[in-house]
């Protein structure tokens, strides 16, 4: 169990780049977290009617059931 904080840039097409770990509680899940986030798509930030790249942070939580 634990949380991993990741910073990344969301591009104008919603894809992500420049993914980097900021904090991690479960090092064994770091690679899986990074690989998963590479496939995520977001709605990009908007400036008026134009999409713009933006930097975000995401917290990924791992819990045992």
N, CA, C and O atoms as a printed pandas DataFrame, in Angstrom:
     atom_number atom_name residue_name chain_id  residue_number  x_coord  y_coord  z_coord
0              1         N          UNK        A               1    0.834   -1.177    0.000
1              2        CA          UNK        A               1    0.000    0.000    0.000
2              3         C          UNK        A               1    0.878    1.239    0.000
3              4         O          UNK        A               1    1.977    1.233    0.555
4              5         N          UNK        A               2    0.391    2.292   -0.620
5              6        CA          UNK        A               2    1.142    3.533   -0.617
6              7         C          UNK        A               2    0.744    4.422   -1.779
7              8         O          UNK        A               2   -0.043    4.029   -2.639
8              9         N          UNK        A               3    1.293    5.613   -1.793
9             10        CA          UNK        A               3    1.017    6.609   -2.828
10            11         C          UNK        A               3    2.292    6.960   -3.565
11            12         O          UNK        A               3    3.373    7.030   -2.980
12            13         N          UNK        A               4    2.144    7.179   -4.862
13            14        CA          UNK        A               4    3.247    7.654   -5.693
14            15         C          UNK        A               4    2.807    8.958   -6.330
15            16         O          UNK        A               4    1.746    9.011   -6.952
16            17         N          UNK        A               5    3.598   10.012   -6.190
17            18        CA          UNK        A               5    3.292   11.303   -6.796
18            19         C          UNK        A               5    4.155   11.460   -8.040
19            20         O          UNK        A               5    5.369   11.258   -8.007
20            21         N          UNK        A               6    3.498   11.825   -9.138
21            22        CA          UNK        A               6    4.171   11.926  -10.424
22            23         C          UNK        A               6    3.863   13.289  -11.037
23            24         O          UNK        A               6    2.723   13.751  -10.988
24            25         N          UNK        A               7    4.874   13.928  -11.610
25            26        CA          UNK        A               7    4.686   15.173  -12.364
26            27         C          UNK        A               7    4.819   14.826  -13.837
27            28         O          UNK        A               7    5.619   13.968  -14.211
28            29         N          UNK        A               8    4.035   15.492  -14.669
29            30        CA          UNK        A               8    4.094   15.254  -16.107
30            31         C          UNK        A               8    3.557   16.458  -16.849
31            32         O          UNK        A               8    2.947   17.350  -16.262
32            33         N          UNK        A               9    3.793   16.468  -18.152
33            34        CA          UNK        A               9    3.266   17.507  -19.023
34            35         C          UNK        A               9    2.194   16.898  -19.906
35            36         O          UNK        A               9    2.417   15.878  -20.558
36            37         N          UNK        A              10    1.020   17.536  -19.924
37            38        CA          UNK        A              10   -0.062   17.137  -20.821
38            39         C          UNK        A              10    0.053   18.011  -22.064
39            40         O          UNK        A              10   -0.004   19.238  -21.982
40            41         N          UNK        A              11    0.215   17.361  -23.217
41            42        CA          UNK        A              11    0.374   18.087  -24.481
42            43         C          UNK        A              11   -0.980   18.503  -25.049
43            44         O          UNK        A              11   -2.024   18.119  -24.522
44            45         N          UNK        A              12   -0.958   19.279  -26.109
45            46        CA          UNK        A              12   -2.198   19.805  -26.688
46            47         C          UNK        A              12   -3.112   18.715  -27.248
47            48         O          UNK        A              12   -4.312   18.940  -27.411
48            49         N          UNK        A              13   -2.558   17.538  -27.544
49            50        CA          UNK        A              13   -3.403   16.439  -28.033
50            51         C          UNK        A              13   -3.882   15.530  -26.902
51            52         O          UNK        A              13   -4.549   14.527  -27.157
52            53         N          UNK        A              14   -3.546   15.872  -25.649
53            54        CA          UNK        A              14   -3.972   15.094  -24.497
54            55         C          UNK        A              14   -3.003   14.000  -24.078
55            56         O          UNK        A              14   -3.195   13.383  -23.031
56            57         N          UNK        A              15   -1.970   13.747  -24.868
57            58        CA          UNK        A              15   -0.966   12.745  -24.492
58            59         C          UNK        A              15   -0.041   13.338  -23.429
59            60         O          UNK        A              15   -0.035   14.548  -23.205
60            61         N          UNK        A              16    0.738   12.475  -22.778
61            62        CA          UNK        A              16    1.630   12.944  -21.719
62            63         C          UNK        A              16    3.085   12.724  -22.094
63            64         O          UNK        A              16    3.420   11.813  -22.851
64            65         N          UNK        A              17    3.937   13.573  -21.552
65            66        CA          UNK        A              17    5.373   13.479  -21.766
66            67         C          UNK        A              17    6.078   13.957  -20.510
67            68         O          UNK        A              17    5.437   14.475  -19.596
68            69         N          UNK        A              18    7.371   13.789  -20.456
69            70        CA          UNK        A              18    8.194   14.271  -19.348
70            71         C          UNK        A              18    7.657   13.782  -18.003
71            72         O          UNK        A              18    7.500   14.569  -17.069
72            73         N          UNK        A              19    7.378   12.481  -17.907
73            74        CA          UNK        A              19    6.854   11.887  -16.678
74            75         C          UNK        A              19    8.008   11.669  -15.706
75            76         O          UNK        A              19    9.018   11.061  -16.059
76            77         N          UNK        A              20    7.852   12.169  -14.475
77            78        CA          UNK        A              20    8.909   11.996  -13.480
78            79         C          UNK        A              20    8.307   11.768  -12.096
79            80         O          UNK        A              20    7.312   12.384  -11.716
80            81         N          UNK        A              21    8.937   10.873  -11.367
81            82        CA          UNK        A              21    8.509   10.579  -10.010
82            83         C          UNK        A              21    8.908   11.714   -9.085
83            84         O          UNK        A              21   10.045   12.183   -9.127
84            85         N          UNK        A              22    7.982   12.154   -8.252
85            86        CA          UNK        A              22    8.279   13.182   -7.257
86            87         C          UNK        A              22    8.428   12.539   -5.885
87            88         O          UNK        A              22    9.340   12.869   -5.127
88            89         N          UNK        A              23    7.522   11.617   -5.577
89            90        CA          UNK        A              23    7.578   10.938   -4.291
90            91         C          UNK        A              23    6.999    9.547   -4.433
91            92         O          UNK        A              23    6.060    9.338   -5.202
92            93         N          UNK        A              24    7.543    8.602   -3.706
93            94        CA          UNK        A              24    7.067    7.237   -3.821
94            95         C          UNK        A              24    7.133    6.534   -2.472
95            96         O          UNK        A              24    8.069    6.729   -1.697
96            97         N          UNK        A              25    6.132    5.723   -2.211
97            98        CA          UNK        A              25    6.111    4.923   -0.988
98            99         C          UNK        A              25    6.378    3.460   -1.315
99           100         O          UNK        A              25    6.716    2.677   -0.426
100          101         N          UNK        A              26    6.229    3.084   -2.588
101          102        CA          UNK        A              26    6.381    1.683   -2.992
102          103         C          UNK        A              26    7.270    1.605   -4.225
103          104         O          UNK        A              26    6.765    1.589   -5.348
104          105         N          UNK        A              27    8.549    1.559   -4.040
105          106        CA          UNK        A              27    9.502    1.539   -5.154
106          107         C          UNK        A              27    9.243    0.383   -6.116
107          108         O          UNK        A              27    9.529    0.485   -7.309
108          109         N          UNK        A              28    8.706   -0.702   -5.598
109          110        CA          UNK        A              28    8.443   -1.861   -6.457
110          111         C          UNK        A              28    7.387   -1.552   -7.518
111          112         O          UNK        A              28    7.302   -2.263   -8.519
112          113         N          UNK        A              29    6.588   -0.513   -7.320
113          114        CA          UNK        A              29    5.533   -0.162   -8.278
114          115         C          UNK        A              29    5.922    0.996   -9.194
115          116         O          UNK        A              29    5.130    1.386  -10.052
116          117         N          UNK        A              30    7.115    1.552   -9.034
117          118        CA          UNK        A              30    7.518    2.727   -9.818
118          119         C          UNK        A              30    7.478    2.468  -11.314
119          120         O          UNK        A              30    6.903    3.268  -12.053
120          121         N          UNK        A              31    8.069    1.378  -11.785
121          122        CA          UNK        A              31    8.094    1.097  -13.224
122          123         C          UNK        A              31    6.690    0.896  -13.775
123          124         O          UNK        A              31    6.370    1.396  -14.854
124          125         N          UNK        A              32    5.852    0.169  -13.045
125          126        CA          UNK        A              32    4.479   -0.070  -13.483
126          127         C          UNK        A              32    3.704    1.251  -13.557
127          128         O          UNK        A              32    2.918    1.466  -14.480
128          129         N          UNK        A              33    3.929    2.116  -12.594
129          130        CA          UNK        A              33    3.265    3.419  -12.587
130          131         C          UNK        A              33    3.666    4.232  -13.808
131          132         O          UNK        A              33    2.806    4.776  -14.501
132          133         N          UNK        A              34    4.962    4.319  -14.078
133          134        CA          UNK        A              34    5.448    5.098  -15.216
134          135         C          UNK        A              34    4.926    4.535  -16.542
135          136         O          UNK        A              34    4.516    5.300  -17.415
136          137         N          UNK        A              35    4.936    3.226  -16.698
137          138        CA          UNK        A              35    4.449    2.609  -17.935
138          139         C          UNK        A              35    2.961    2.860  -18.125
139          140         O          UNK        A              35    2.517    3.134  -19.240
140          141         N          UNK        A              36    2.196    2.770  -17.059
141          142        CA          UNK        A              36    0.754    3.003  -17.139
142          143         C          UNK        A              36    0.447    4.440  -17.522
143          144         O          UNK        A              36   -0.402    4.689  -18.377
144          145         N          UNK        A              37    1.134    5.386  -16.894
145          146        CA          UNK        A              37    0.866    6.801  -17.160
146          147         C          UNK        A              37    1.215    7.193  -18.587
147          148         O          UNK        A              37    0.605    8.114  -19.131
148          149         N          UNK        A              38    2.171    6.529  -19.205
149          150        CA          UNK        A              38    2.521    6.833  -20.600
150          151         C          UNK        A              38    1.337    6.640  -21.538
151          152         O          UNK        A              38    1.274    7.279  -22.588
152          153         N          UNK        A              39    0.401    5.774  -21.178
153          154        CA          UNK        A              39   -0.755    5.509  -22.025
154          155         C          UNK        A              39   -1.982    6.337  -21.697
155          156         O          UNK        A              39   -2.988    6.249  -22.401
156          157         N          UNK        A              40   -1.924    7.133  -20.651
157          158        CA          UNK        A              40   -3.077    7.942  -20.266
158          159         C          UNK        A              40   -3.304    9.067  -21.268
159          160         O          UNK        A              40   -2.359    9.586  -21.864
160          161         N          UNK        A              41   -4.571    9.435  -21.444
161          162        CA          UNK        A              41   -4.960   10.579  -22.270
162          163         C          UNK        A              41   -5.783   11.520  -21.412
163          164         O          UNK        A              41   -6.613   11.080  -20.616
164          165         N          UNK        A              42   -5.557   12.801  -21.573
165          166        CA          UNK        A              42   -6.263   13.825  -20.820
166          167         C          UNK        A              42   -6.957   14.781  -21.783
167          168         O          UNK        A              42   -6.611   14.855  -22.962
168          169         N          UNK        A              43   -7.918   15.493  -21.276
169          170        CA          UNK        A              43   -8.456   16.633  -22.005
170          171         C          UNK        A              43   -7.468   17.763  -21.743
171          172         O          UNK        A              43   -7.236   18.107  -20.584
172          173         N          UNK        A              44   -6.878   18.351  -22.784
173          174        CA          UNK        A              44   -5.854   19.374  -22.549
174          175         C          UNK        A              44   -6.431   20.646  -21.942
175          176         O          UNK        A              44   -7.622   20.930  -22.069
176          177         N          UNK        A              45   -5.566   21.399  -21.285
177          178        CA          UNK        A              45   -5.952   22.715  -20.780
178          179         C          UNK        A              45   -6.270   23.609  -21.971
179          180         O          UNK        A              45   -5.750   23.409  -23.069
180          181         N          UNK        A              46   -7.119   24.584  -21.745
181          182        CA          UNK        A              46   -7.531   25.469  -22.832
182          183         C          UNK        A              46   -7.191   26.919  -22.486
183          184         O          UNK        A              46   -7.286   27.347  -21.336
184          185         N          UNK        A              47   -6.799   27.643  -23.505
185          186        CA          UNK        A              47   -6.620   29.087  -23.410
186          187         C          UNK        A              47   -7.571   29.664  -24.449
187          188         O          UNK        A              47   -7.254   29.720  -25.637
188          189         N          UNK        A              48   -8.737   30.089  -23.985
189          190        CA          UNK        A              48   -9.787   30.463  -24.930
190          191         C          UNK        A              48  -10.281   29.203  -25.607
191          192         O          UNK        A              48  -10.747   28.281  -24.938
192          193         N          UNK        A              49  -10.188   29.153  -26.919
193          194        CA          UNK        A              49  -10.626   27.961  -27.658
194          195         C          UNK        A              49   -9.448   27.107  -28.137
195          196         O          UNK        A              49   -9.635   26.148  -28.885
196          197         N          UNK        A              50   -8.235   27.460  -27.701
197          198        CA          UNK        A              50   -7.042   26.749  -28.144
198          199         C          UNK        A              50   -6.490   25.836  -27.036
199          200         O          UNK        A              50   -6.329   26.280  -25.899
200          201         N          UNK        A              51   -6.199   24.567  -27.357
201          202        CA          UNK        A              51   -5.559   23.706  -26.359
202          203         C          UNK        A              51   -4.114   24.140  -26.131
203          204         O          UNK        A              51   -3.427   24.561  -27.061
204          205         N          UNK        A              52   -3.665   24.032  -24.884
205          206        CA          UNK        A              52   -2.299   24.397  -24.531
206          207         C          UNK        A              52   -1.680   23.288  -23.682
207          208         O          UNK        A              52   -2.390   22.567  -22.980
208          209         N          UNK        A              53   -0.373   23.156  -23.746
209          210        CA          UNK        A              53    0.342   22.201  -22.905
210          211         C          UNK        A              53    0.323   22.713  -21.473
211          212         O          UNK        A              53    0.353   23.920  -21.234
212          213         N          UNK        A              54    0.272   21.779  -20.517
213          214        CA          UNK        A              54    0.264   22.176  -19.113
214          215         C          UNK        A              54    0.971   21.126  -18.264
215          216         O          UNK        A              54    0.977   19.940  -18.594
216          217         N          UNK        A              55    1.560   21.579  -17.175
217          218        CA          UNK        A              55    2.235   20.692  -16.228
218          219         C          UNK        A              55    1.260   20.349  -15.112
219          220         O          UNK        A              55    0.589   21.228  -14.571
220          221         N          UNK        A              56    1.185   19.052  -14.767
221          222        CA          UNK        A              56    0.287   18.613  -13.712
222          223         C          UNK        A              56    1.010   17.636  -12.788
223          224         O          UNK        A              56    2.069   17.107  -13.125
224          225         N          UNK        A              57    0.422   17.412  -11.631
225          226        CA          UNK        A              57    0.870   16.375  -10.714
226          227         C          UNK        A              57   -0.286   15.416  -10.488
227          228         O          UNK        A              57   -1.440   15.834  -10.396
228          229         N          UNK        A              58    0.027   14.131  -10.398
229          230        CA          UNK        A              58   -0.976   13.088  -10.181
230          231         C          UNK        A              58   -0.492   12.218   -9.030
231          232         O          UNK        A              58    0.687   11.876   -8.950
232          233         N          UNK        A              59   -1.414   11.865   -8.140
233          234        CA          UNK        A              59   -1.109   10.926   -7.064
234          235         C          UNK        A              59   -1.772    9.592   -7.412
235          236         O          UNK        A              59   -2.989    9.518   -7.585
236          237         N          UNK        A              60   -0.967    8.556   -7.510
237          238        CA          UNK        A              60   -1.459    7.201   -7.796
238          239         C          UNK        A              60   -1.414    6.443   -6.472
239          240         O          UNK        A              60   -0.359    6.324   -5.850
240          241         N          UNK        A              61   -2.576    5.931   -6.046
241          242        CA          UNK        A              61   -2.662    5.209   -4.779
242          243         C          UNK        A              61   -2.738    3.719   -5.021
243          244         O          UNK        A              61   -3.492    3.256   -5.876
244          245         N          UNK        A              62   -1.957    2.975   -4.269
245          246        CA          UNK        A              62   -1.967    1.509   -4.319
246          247         C          UNK        A              62   -2.542    1.008   -3.007
247          248         O          UNK        A              62   -2.058    1.360   -1.931
248          249         N          UNK        A              63   -3.580    0.182   -3.101
249          250        CA          UNK        A              63   -4.223   -0.373   -1.917
250          251         C          UNK        A              63   -4.447   -1.859   -2.096
251          252         O          UNK        A              63   -4.794   -2.308   -3.188
252          253         N          UNK        A              64   -4.254   -2.621   -1.046
253          254        CA          UNK        A              64   -4.541   -4.049   -1.060
254          255         C          UNK        A              64   -5.978   -4.273   -0.657
255          256         O          UNK        A              64   -6.496   -3.589    0.225
256          257         N          UNK        A              65   -6.625   -5.226   -1.298
257          258        CA          UNK        A              65   -8.005   -5.542   -0.926
258          259         C          UNK        A              65   -8.043   -6.780   -0.110
259          260         O          UNK        A              65   -9.117   -7.215    0.303
